Amino acid sequence: MRISDIPIRDPFVVPVEGRYYLFGSTDKDIWKGPGQGFDGYVSHEGSLKDFQGPFPAFRPPENFWSETNFWAPEVHWYRGSWYMFATFKPQTGRRGTAILKSSDGLLGPYLPWSWAAPGVSGPVSPGDWECLDGTFFMEQGIPYLVFCHEWQQVGDGEICALPLTEDLRQAAGAPVLLFRASEAPWTGELAGRAPGSYVTDGPFMYPAQGGGLLMLWSSFNKAGNYCLGLARSASGTLSGPWFQEQTPLYQGDGGHGMLFRGWDGILYLALHTPNQTPWERACFIPVQEALMRLAITGGDLPQRT
């Protein structure tokens, strides 16, 4: 099928053996409906326009601890296995990021792996925090979860880093604040909400050329458009300090982006646009990296169907 025919939010692409594996939020009703799981798609060789699928990458097992808000799966290779980092809302408690592990290959099936408490399946993010959109990052041999502490709980949305145990089962320390949404000059308050409400969505870490460290993340600008921002770490490490670009990298009503290197050698930005259900589609845009910055160089945007 054509990429323009696949309804998907929060696209995440894994290039393997000449193909592209696409994951994302794929439930028909990701906001209120009961969670069905996550689907994966596989491209025809070398193509970013034609995909096969859907394949059932994750389906909740019997008595799974979450019923809704199955969001933003990312798939990462770690110590000989594929792991999925995804957002879930528990039957009782707060939304958070959990880690799943594949029992087979890249397409799964993925099974619950992280523990909310020893031996109890659940999110690895703090249990008393409203969290979402966790991404995986390795720094100096230590695995980290980089995630959003939601505006719904703190007002000014935060992005934090949490060290994980080597087996990715649990947190290995306390979360550290990296920055708040309002620190970016382009962000605006969330319309219709309490004053001081700023969104953080979809962090993605990118080791830049020359040893630098960049982060993609999303929010709403002052005009109310969903946008993709770029932050730079002055130290080249998670600890920052983090400096925000003056304007978004992408501000065409799309976001929750990530970067991947295509089989054609081009660096691509993947994001969903528009930010309206059920019209969201994955979009792949060529970008160039220079001097700790990214610049969009082109790309065809999907059309609404």
Residue frames relative to the residue before (quaternion, step in Angstrom):
aa qw qx qy qz dx dy dz
M 1.0000 0.0000 0.0000 0.0000 0.00 0.00 0.00
R 0.5496 -0.6048 0.4610 0.3458 3.55 -1.24 0.45
I 0.5885 -0.5856 0.4205 0.3660 3.56 -1.10 0.65
S 0.6334 0.5461 -0.3257 0.4410 3.59 1.09 -0.63
D 0.6621 0.4952 -0.3015 0.4748 3.60 1.28 -0.21
I 0.6257 0.5440 -0.3299 0.4513 3.61 1.27 -0.03
P 0.2502 -0.7546 0.5838 0.1647 3.64 -0.46 1.11
I 0.2247 0.7791 -0.5473 0.2074 3.60 -0.60 1.09
R 0.1659 -0.7386 0.6440 0.1103 3.54 -1.16 0.73
D 0.8420 0.2309 -0.1350 0.4686 3.53 -1.35 0.30
P 0.0896 0.8478 -0.5207 0.0448 3.64 0.86 0.86
F 0.0499 -0.7714 0.6344 0.0007 3.54 -1.09 0.83
V 0.1431 -0.8238 0.5483 0.0128 3.56 -0.64 1.20
V 0.0897 -0.7705 0.6303 0.0309 3.54 -1.01 0.94
P 0.2046 -0.7811 0.5760 0.1275 3.63 -0.50 1.12
V 0.1291 0.7826 -0.5961 0.1251 3.59 -0.75 1.07
E 0.8736 -0.0574 0.0194 0.4829 3.55 -0.95 1.00
G 0.7738 -0.4058 0.1865 0.4492 3.55 0.77 1.07
R 0.6978 0.4002 -0.2671 0.5307 3.58 1.28 0.01
Y 0.3483 -0.6979 0.5811 0.2324 3.53 -1.38 0.19
Y 0.1812 -0.7642 0.6132 0.0845 3.55 -0.89 1.00
L 0.1440 -0.8205 0.5531 0.0121 3.54 -0.63 1.21
F 0.0193 -0.7686 0.6390 -0.0230 3.55 -0.95 1.03
G 0.1879 0.7823 -0.5843 0.1066 3.57 -1.25 0.31
S 0.6500 -0.4522 0.4095 0.4531 3.54 -1.34 -0.19
T 0.0022 -0.8660 0.4942 -0.0763 3.57 -0.28 1.27
D 0.4280 0.6831 -0.4885 0.3340 3.63 1.20 0.06
K 0.5545 -0.6246 0.4308 0.3417 3.59 -1.05 0.72
D 0.7728 0.1223 -0.0785 0.6179 3.58 1.09 -0.69
I 0.0945 -0.8464 0.5231 0.0335 3.56 0.13 1.29
W 0.6434 0.5679 -0.3200 0.4014 3.59 1.19 -0.38
K 0.8407 0.1190 -0.0226 0.5277 3.58 0.81 -0.97
G 0.6294 0.5954 -0.3406 0.3652 3.55 1.05 -0.70
P 0.6128 -0.5243 0.4183 0.4179 3.59 -1.20 0.32
G 0.5119 -0.6744 0.4407 0.2983 3.58 -0.94 0.87
Q 0.2616 -0.7762 0.5600 0.1243 3.55 -0.89 1.02
G 0.6401 -0.4906 0.3455 0.4799 3.58 1.08 -0.71
F 0.4771 -0.6264 0.5168 0.3361 3.54 -1.26 -0.51
D 0.2342 -0.7550 0.5991 0.1274 3.53 -1.06 0.85
G 0.2088 -0.7473 0.6141 0.1444 3.52 -1.29 0.49
Y 0.1799 -0.7631 0.6132 0.0963 3.54 -1.25 0.55
V 0.1977 -0.7730 0.5949 0.0974 3.57 -1.14 0.70
S 0.4043 -0.7342 0.4930 0.2332 3.57 -0.78 1.01
H 0.5227 -0.5094 0.5493 0.4069 3.47 -1.36 0.18
E 0.6810 -0.5395 0.2861 0.4041 3.56 -1.03 0.75
G 0.8648 0.0920 -0.1011 0.4832 3.55 -0.82 1.11
S 0.6298 0.5676 -0.3280 0.4166 3.62 1.24 -0.09
L 0.1959 -0.7529 0.6140 0.1333 3.55 -1.17 0.70
K 0.6299 0.5423 -0.3275 0.4493 3.57 1.27 0.23
D 0.7805 0.2626 -0.1298 0.5523 3.59 1.12 -0.65
F 0.0175 -0.8151 0.5758 -0.0605 3.55 -0.76 1.13
Q 0.3175 -0.6997 0.6053 0.2077 3.51 -1.32 0.46
G 0.4814 0.6475 -0.4951 0.3221 3.57 -1.11 0.65
P 0.5536 0.0563 -0.7507 -0.3561 1.49 -2.43 -0.55
F 0.2576 -0.7174 0.6267 0.1621 3.51 -1.35 0.56
P 0.4450 -0.7202 0.4619 0.2645 3.62 -0.84 0.92
A 0.1656 -0.8236 0.5380 0.0701 3.58 -0.02 1.29
F 0.7934 -0.0150 0.0220 0.6081 3.59 1.08 -0.75
R 0.0225 0.7410 -0.6711 0.0118 3.49 -1.10 0.88
P 0.4928 -0.6865 0.4307 0.3168 3.62 -0.74 0.96
P 0.4020 -0.7093 0.5187 0.2573 3.60 -0.83 0.92
E 0.6887 -0.4545 0.3536 0.4405 3.55 -1.27 0.22
N 0.8343 0.1325 -0.1469 0.5145 3.57 -0.97 0.96
F 0.2337 0.7695 -0.5529 0.2182 3.58 1.09 0.64
W 0.5477 -0.6899 0.3874 0.2721 3.56 -0.98 0.93
S 0.7318 0.3559 -0.2250 0.5358 3.62 1.24 -0.23
E 0.2321 -0.7876 0.5593 0.1142 3.54 -1.15 0.71
T 0.8227 0.1313 -0.0246 0.5526 3.60 1.12 -0.51
N 0.7712 0.3453 -0.2744 0.4589 3.56 -1.40 0.13
F 0.1884 0.7487 -0.5976 0.2165 3.56 0.64 1.17
W 0.1140 0.8481 -0.4904 0.1652 3.55 -0.03 1.36
A 0.9180 0.1123 -0.0087 0.3802 3.45 -1.52 0.39
P 0.1123 0.8074 -0.5712 0.0957 3.63 0.57 1.06
E 0.0746 -0.7475 0.6583 0.0474 3.54 -1.09 0.83
V 0.1932 -0.7841 0.5813 0.1001 3.58 -1.02 0.77
H 0.0054 -0.8111 0.5807 -0.0691 3.56 -0.76 1.14
W 0.3942 -0.6894 0.5641 0.2261 3.54 -1.20 0.74
Y 0.1256 0.7888 -0.5875 0.1298 3.57 -0.78 1.02
R 0.8651 -0.1186 0.0453 0.4853 3.54 -0.78 1.14
G 0.7935 -0.3851 0.1639 0.4418 3.52 0.75 1.13
S 0.7476 0.3144 -0.2140 0.5446 3.61 1.24 0.14
W 0.4333 -0.6577 0.5485 0.2808 3.54 -1.33 0.36
Y 0.0938 -0.7873 0.6093 0.0121 3.54 -0.96 1.01
M 0.2232 -0.7568 0.6022 0.1215 3.54 -1.13 0.75
F 0.1633 -0.7549 0.6313 0.0702 3.55 -0.94 1.01
A 0.1417 0.8177 -0.5357 0.1563 3.60 -0.52 1.12
T 0.4633 -0.6733 0.5168 0.2547 3.53 -1.29 0.56
F 0.0338 0.7722 -0.6330 0.0435 3.54 -1.10 0.85
K 0.2777 -0.7142 0.6083 0.2071 3.53 -1.27 0.45
P 0.4069 -0.7357 0.4830 0.2447 3.60 -0.65 1.07
Q 0.6363 -0.5077 0.4131 0.4083 3.53 -1.29 0.31
T 0.7512 0.0092 -0.0258 0.6595 3.55 1.16 -0.67
G 0.6682 0.4740 -0.3470 0.4565 3.58 -0.82 0.91
R 0.6558 -0.5477 0.3908 0.3423 3.52 -1.35 -0.23
R 0.5946 -0.5746 0.4401 0.3501 3.52 -1.26 0.60
G 0.1165 0.8085 -0.5692 0.0936 3.58 -1.02 0.75
T 0.5287 -0.6083 0.4900 0.3322 3.55 -1.38 0.04
A 0.1053 -0.7774 0.6193 0.0314 3.52 -0.92 1.02
I 0.3377 -0.7160 0.5757 0.2048 3.55 -1.30 0.37
L 0.1254 -0.7662 0.6290 0.0394 3.53 -0.98 0.99
K 0.2161 -0.7709 0.5856 0.1267 3.57 -1.20 0.51
S 0.4492 -0.6910 0.4987 0.2684 3.55 -0.97 0.88
S 0.3350 -0.7340 0.5586 0.1925 3.52 -1.05 0.84
D 0.7564 0.2661 -0.1640 0.5746 3.56 1.31 -0.08
G 0.8071 -0.2366 0.1922 0.5057 3.61 -0.44 -1.20
L 0.8249 -0.2608 0.1882 0.4649 3.51 -1.33 -0.39
L 0.7146 0.4393 -0.2566 0.4802 3.60 1.03 -0.73
G 0.5843 -0.6008 0.3632 0.4071 3.57 1.28 0.10
P 0.4579 0.1069 -0.7656 -0.4391 1.46 -2.25 -1.10
Y 0.3696 -0.7125 0.5605 0.2038 3.53 -1.18 0.76
L 0.1505 -0.7934 0.5889 0.0328 3.55 -1.00 0.95
P 0.6324 -0.5415 0.3753 0.4074 3.61 -1.09 0.60
W 0.0980 -0.8183 0.5664 0.0011 3.55 -0.95 0.97
S 0.7329 0.4269 -0.2640 0.4591 3.62 0.76 -0.97
W 0.3440 -0.7393 0.5549 0.1647 3.52 -1.29 0.57
A 0.3581 -0.6902 0.5871 0.2254 3.55 -1.01 0.84
A 0.7385 -0.0068 0.0017 0.6742 3.53 1.32 -0.54
P 0.6889 -0.4856 0.3010 0.4462 3.64 -1.09 0.48
G 0.8502 0.1135 -0.1210 0.4997 3.53 -0.68 1.17
V 0.6669 0.4648 -0.2923 0.5038 3.60 1.29 -0.05
S 0.3950 -0.7448 0.4882 0.2256 3.60 -0.51 1.18
G 0.3554 0.7296 -0.5318 0.2420 3.56 -0.99 0.83
P 0.7335 -0.4111 0.2879 0.4583 3.58 -1.26 -0.17
V 0.4044 -0.6960 0.5406 0.2446 3.52 -1.24 0.58
S 0.5545 0.5791 -0.3944 0.4490 3.60 1.24 -0.30
P 0.6904 -0.4971 0.3039 0.4288 3.63 -1.14 0.49
G 0.4851 -0.7296 0.4115 0.2510 3.55 -0.72 1.12
D 0.7234 0.4054 -0.2514 0.4991 3.59 1.15 -0.52
W 0.5915 0.5313 -0.3711 0.4797 3.59 1.28 0.31
E 0.3755 -0.6431 0.6079 0.2755 3.55 -1.28 0.53
C 0.0754 0.8214 -0.5513 0.1253 3.58 -0.42 1.26
L 0.0563 0.7853 -0.6165 0.0064 3.53 -1.29 0.35
D 0.8336 0.3081 -0.1784 0.4223 3.52 -1.46 0.09
G 0.1669 0.8018 -0.5520 0.1566 3.57 0.73 1.05
T 0.0978 -0.7702 0.6283 0.0496 3.56 -1.07 0.83
F 0.4438 -0.7047 0.5038 0.2294 3.55 -1.23 0.58
F 0.0883 0.7876 -0.6057 0.0702 3.56 -1.03 0.83
M 0.2358 -0.7586 0.5947 0.1232 3.55 -1.03 0.89
E 0.0624 0.7835 -0.6158 0.0559 3.57 -0.94 0.94
Q 0.8410 -0.0846 -0.0096 0.5344 3.54 -0.70 1.21
G 0.7378 -0.4522 0.2196 0.4504 3.53 0.93 0.99
I 0.6295 0.5188 -0.3341 0.4722 3.59 1.29 0.02
P 0.3306 -0.7384 0.5449 0.2203 3.63 -0.81 0.91
Y 0.0997 -0.7955 0.5973 0.0213 3.56 -1.02 0.90
L 0.2510 -0.6726 0.6663 0.2015 3.47 -1.37 0.46
V 0.0977 -0.7551 0.6467 0.0460 3.58 -0.80 1.05
F 0.0843 0.8353 -0.5214 0.1526 3.57 -0.51 1.19
C 0.4923 -0.6428 0.5038 0.3012 3.54 -1.37 0.17
H 0.2260 -0.6951 0.6669 0.1452 3.53 -1.05 0.92
E 0.4048 -0.8138 0.3637 0.2040 3.51 -0.23 1.36
W 0.5939 -0.5772 0.4548 0.3277 3.50 -1.25 0.73
Q 0.5831 0.6078 -0.3769 0.3855 3.60 1.07 -0.63
Q 0.7352 0.3780 -0.2178 0.5189 3.56 1.19 -0.54
V 0.8068 0.2861 -0.1256 0.5014 3.59 0.93 -0.87
G 0.5116 -0.6462 0.4281 0.3708 3.62 1.22 -0.12
D 0.7850 0.1371 -0.0355 0.6031 3.54 0.37 -1.28
G 0.3716 -0.7842 0.4501 0.2105 3.57 -0.11 1.33
E 0.2317 -0.7902 0.5612 0.0836 3.55 -1.04 0.87
I 0.1875 -0.7042 0.6601 0.1823 3.51 -1.38 0.33
C 0.0697 -0.8188 0.5672 -0.0552 3.52 -0.73 1.20
A 0.2697 -0.7314 0.6012 0.1758 3.54 -1.33 0.34
L 0.1000 -0.8011 0.5900 -0.0035 3.54 -0.95 0.97
P 0.3380 -0.7341 0.5420 0.2305 3.64 -0.66 0.99
L 0.2352 -0.7781 0.5730 0.1050 3.54 -1.09 0.80
T 0.5679 -0.5526 0.4712 0.3874 3.55 -1.26 0.35
E 0.6611 -0.5391 0.3422 0.3938 3.58 -1.17 0.52
D 0.7052 0.4461 -0.2723 0.4792 3.58 1.09 -0.60
L 0.4345 -0.7315 0.4178 0.3188 3.59 1.36 0.07
R 0.4048 0.7308 -0.4632 0.2958 3.57 1.17 0.49
Q 0.8295 0.0495 0.0595 0.5531 3.57 0.92 -0.95
A 0.6127 -0.4887 0.4530 0.4250 3.52 -1.36 0.03
A 0.2490 -0.7699 0.5729 0.1307 3.55 -1.15 0.72
G 0.7899 0.0781 -0.0517 0.6060 3.57 1.25 0.31
A 0.6494 -0.5087 0.3928 0.4065 3.53 -1.33 -0.18
P 0.5380 -0.6117 0.4590 0.3545 3.62 -1.12 0.54
V 0.2296 -0.7565 0.6022 0.1116 3.55 -1.19 0.72
L 0.4167 -0.7053 0.5191 0.2437 3.57 -0.89 0.96
L 0.2357 -0.7700 0.5790 0.1277 3.59 -0.89 0.98
F 0.7355 -0.2931 0.1754 0.5851 3.59 0.93 -0.87
R 0.4066 -0.6778 0.5571 0.2546 3.53 -1.39 0.20
A 0.6612 -0.5501 0.3417 0.3788 3.55 -1.16 0.64
S 0.6803 0.5215 -0.3040 0.4157 3.60 0.90 -0.89
E 0.5335 0.6317 -0.4095 0.3854 3.62 1.22 -0.20
A 0.6176 0.5026 -0.3569 0.4885 3.60 1.20 -0.34
P 0.4670 -0.7195 0.4337 0.2758 3.62 -0.70 1.01
W 0.6790 0.5193 -0.2915 0.4293 3.61 1.15 -0.47
T 0.5795 0.6211 -0.3860 0.3597 3.62 1.16 -0.38
G 0.1919 -0.7715 0.5968 0.1088 3.54 -1.24 0.58
E 0.6076 -0.5452 0.4242 0.3921 3.54 -1.24 0.40
L 0.5340 -0.6355 0.4603 0.3148 3.53 -1.11 0.73
A 0.4545 -0.7225 0.4560 0.2518 3.55 -0.65 1.16
G 0.8271 0.2398 -0.1837 0.4739 3.54 -1.02 0.83
R 0.6472 0.4909 -0.3169 0.4896 3.58 1.26 0.13
A 0.7138 -0.4353 0.3162 0.4484 3.54 -1.29 0.13
P 0.5921 -0.5631 0.4227 0.3920 3.62 -1.04 0.65
G 0.7715 0.3274 -0.2580 0.4807 3.57 -1.02 0.84
S 0.5116 0.6327 -0.4284 0.3929 3.60 1.27 0.26
Y 0.0735 0.7847 -0.6057 0.1092 3.56 -0.59 1.23
V 0.3685 -0.7598 0.5060 0.1756 3.57 -0.93 0.97
T 0.0570 -0.7185 0.6864 0.0965 3.51 -1.30 0.59
D 0.0156 0.7898 -0.6102 0.0605 3.56 -0.93 0.99
G 0.9225 0.1209 0.0001 0.3666 3.46 -1.46 0.36
P 0.0967 0.7969 -0.5926 0.0666 3.67 0.53 0.96
F 0.0090 0.7667 -0.6418 0.0101 3.55 -1.19 0.68
M 0.2891 -0.7841 0.5319 0.1366 3.56 -0.73 1.11
Y 0.0264 -0.7987 0.6010 -0.0143 3.56 -0.99 0.89
P 0.2911 -0.7466 0.5725 0.1736 3.62 -0.56 1.15
A 0.2713 -0.8070 0.5089 0.1271 3.55 -0.43 1.23
Q 0.6666 -0.4728 0.3857 0.4282 3.53 -1.32 0.20
G 0.8031 0.2860 -0.2143 0.4767 3.55 -1.07 0.74
G 0.6624 -0.5571 0.3021 0.3995 3.59 1.21 0.36
G 0.4915 0.6604 -0.4406 0.3581 3.60 1.20 0.15
L 0.2740 -0.7458 0.5830 0.1694 3.54 -1.33 0.13
L 0.0946 -0.7889 0.6072 0.0072 3.55 -0.84 1.11
M 0.1291 -0.7701 0.6166 0.1004 3.53 -1.27 0.43
L 0.2439 -0.7088 0.6430 0.1572 3.53 -1.01 0.92
W 0.1586 0.7616 -0.6234 0.0787 3.56 -1.11 0.66
S 0.3345 -0.7763 0.5143 0.1451 3.57 -1.19 0.53
S 0.0844 0.7557 -0.6471 0.0552 3.52 -1.30 0.54
F 0.5290 -0.5837 0.4897 0.3738 3.56 -1.31 -0.33
N 0.3731 -0.7256 0.5254 0.2415 3.57 -0.97 0.80
K 0.7462 -0.4263 0.2744 0.4314 3.55 -1.30 0.03
A 0.6613 0.4801 -0.3036 0.4899 3.59 1.25 -0.37
G 0.5694 -0.6272 0.3651 0.3861 3.57 1.30 -0.03
N 0.5026 0.6430 -0.4335 0.3821 3.59 1.25 0.20
Y 0.4508 -0.6524 0.5407 0.2807 3.54 -1.13 0.74
C 0.0165 -0.8353 0.5430 -0.0842 3.57 -0.63 1.19
L 0.3597 -0.7006 0.5779 0.2139 3.51 -1.36 0.37
G 0.1449 -0.8169 0.5564 0.0465 3.55 -0.63 1.16
L 0.2729 -0.7377 0.5959 0.1617 3.53 -1.37 0.21
A 0.0725 -0.7808 0.6203 0.0163 3.55 -0.95 0.99
R 0.2125 -0.7760 0.5856 0.0982 3.58 -1.17 0.70
S 0.3277 -0.7290 0.5673 0.1984 3.55 -0.97 0.88
A 0.4178 -0.7268 0.4894 0.2401 3.58 -0.70 1.08
S 0.7221 0.4268 -0.2403 0.4886 3.59 1.11 -0.66
G 0.4500 -0.6807 0.4579 0.3529 3.57 1.23 -0.32
T 0.6748 0.4313 -0.2855 0.5264 3.57 1.28 0.27
L 0.7010 -0.4596 0.3377 0.4282 3.55 -1.29 0.20
S 0.6373 0.5753 -0.3319 0.3909 3.57 1.02 -0.74
G 0.3992 -0.7477 0.4576 0.2687 3.58 1.26 -0.25
P 0.4604 0.1370 -0.7422 -0.4673 1.54 -2.07 -1.46
W 0.4214 -0.7178 0.5130 0.2097 3.52 -1.24 0.69
F 0.1487 -0.7806 0.6049 0.0512 3.53 -0.94 1.01
Q 0.3178 -0.7771 0.5252 0.1387 3.54 -0.91 1.00
E 0.4905 -0.6271 0.5161 0.3160 3.56 -1.12 0.71
Q 0.5836 -0.6203 0.4023 0.3359 3.58 -1.11 0.67
T 0.7853 0.1527 -0.0680 0.5961 3.57 1.09 -0.70
P 0.5963 -0.5758 0.4049 0.3859 3.62 -1.13 0.48
L 0.5400 -0.5870 0.4906 0.3508 3.53 -1.23 0.47
Y 0.7807 0.0353 -0.0005 0.6239 3.57 1.10 -0.77
Q 0.0237 0.8255 -0.5615 0.0520 3.59 -0.73 1.01
G 0.4335 0.7101 -0.4423 0.3349 3.56 1.13 0.74
D 0.6403 -0.5281 0.3142 0.4609 3.59 1.01 0.86
G 0.6332 0.4663 -0.3656 0.4979 3.54 0.76 1.12
G 0.1334 0.8041 -0.5704 0.1010 3.55 -1.20 0.46
H 0.6540 0.4809 -0.4429 0.3807 3.50 -1.39 -0.51
G 0.1944 0.8485 -0.4604 0.1743 3.52 0.70 1.18
M 0.0678 -0.7460 0.6569 0.0860 3.50 -1.42 0.18
L 0.3601 -0.7272 0.5485 0.2017 3.56 -1.29 0.33
F 0.0684 0.7762 -0.6259 0.0313 3.55 -1.13 0.70
R 0.4223 -0.6839 0.5383 0.2534 3.54 -1.21 0.61
G 0.3457 -0.7669 0.5082 0.1846 3.57 -0.65 1.14
W 0.6246 -0.5419 0.4095 0.3855 3.53 -1.29 0.29
D 0.6220 0.5068 -0.3429 0.4885 3.56 1.29 -0.13
G 0.5892 -0.6087 0.3479 0.4016 3.58 1.31 0.13
I 0.5644 0.6095 -0.3750 0.4116 3.59 1.29 -0.14
L 0.3738 -0.6809 0.5801 0.2453 3.56 -1.13 0.71
Y 0.1138 -0.8185 0.5628 0.0196 3.57 -0.71 1.13
L 0.2815 -0.6898 0.6413 0.1835 3.48 -1.28 0.65
A 0.1254 -0.7684 0.6243 0.0631 3.57 -0.85 1.01
L 0.1653 0.7621 -0.6153 0.1154 3.58 -0.95 0.91
H 0.4001 -0.6738 0.5364 0.3134 3.57 -1.27 0.06
T 0.0919 0.7598 -0.6386 0.0803 3.51 -1.18 0.73
P 0.5496 -0.2262 -0.8029 0.0456 1.59 -1.95 1.57
N 0.5593 -0.6089 0.4434 0.3460 3.57 -1.28 0.13
Q 0.5268 0.6099 -0.4036 0.4331 3.55 0.92 0.97
T 0.3243 -0.7444 0.5555 0.1793 3.56 -0.78 1.06
P 0.6493 -0.2087 -0.7295 -0.0518 1.64 -1.90 1.68
W 0.4078 0.7697 -0.4207 0.2534 3.59 1.17 0.45
E 0.4412 0.7249 -0.4539 0.2717 3.61 1.21 -0.16
R 0.0100 0.7728 -0.6339 0.0288 3.53 -1.07 0.88
A 0.5177 -0.6113 0.4949 0.3367 3.55 -1.23 0.49
C 0.0927 -0.7785 0.6207 0.0126 3.52 -1.05 0.88
F 0.1326 -0.7945 0.5907 0.0479 3.59 -0.87 0.96
I 0.0368 -0.8345 0.5462 -0.0635 3.56 -0.43 1.27
P 0.4200 -0.6971 0.5139 0.2711 3.63 -0.76 0.93
V 0.0311 -0.7835 0.6206 0.0017 3.56 -1.02 0.85
Q 0.2597 -0.7347 0.6024 0.1727 3.52 -1.31 0.40
E 0.2566 -0.7603 0.5815 0.1338 3.53 -1.13 0.76
A 0.1996 0.7617 -0.5990 0.1457 3.56 -0.92 0.92
L 0.8667 0.0163 -0.0208 0.4981 3.56 -1.01 0.88
M 0.6849 -0.5166 0.2720 0.4360 3.57 0.86 1.06
R 0.6461 0.4559 -0.3441 0.5063 3.54 1.12 0.67
L 0.2822 -0.7287 0.5968 0.1820 3.54 -1.32 0.38
A 0.0749 -0.7840 0.6153 0.0335 3.56 -1.11 0.70
I 0.4056 -0.6998 0.5349 0.2442 3.56 -0.92 0.93
T 0.1799 -0.8187 0.5412 0.0666 3.56 -0.80 1.03
G 0.7879 -0.2329 0.1468 0.5508 3.60 1.19 -0.12
G 0.2844 0.7638 -0.5571 0.1593 3.54 -1.28 -0.21
D 0.3795 -0.7133 0.5453 0.2232 3.53 -1.13 0.70
L 0.3089 -0.7505 0.5573 0.1753 3.55 -0.83 1.00
P 0.4977 -0.6539 0.4694 0.3230 3.58 -1.01 0.76
Q 0.3845 -0.7120 0.5422 0.2263 3.54 -1.18 0.56
R 0.5350 -0.5963 0.4783 0.3598 3.56 -1.13 0.57
T 0.2614 -0.7618 0.5753 0.1428 3.55 -1.10 0.73
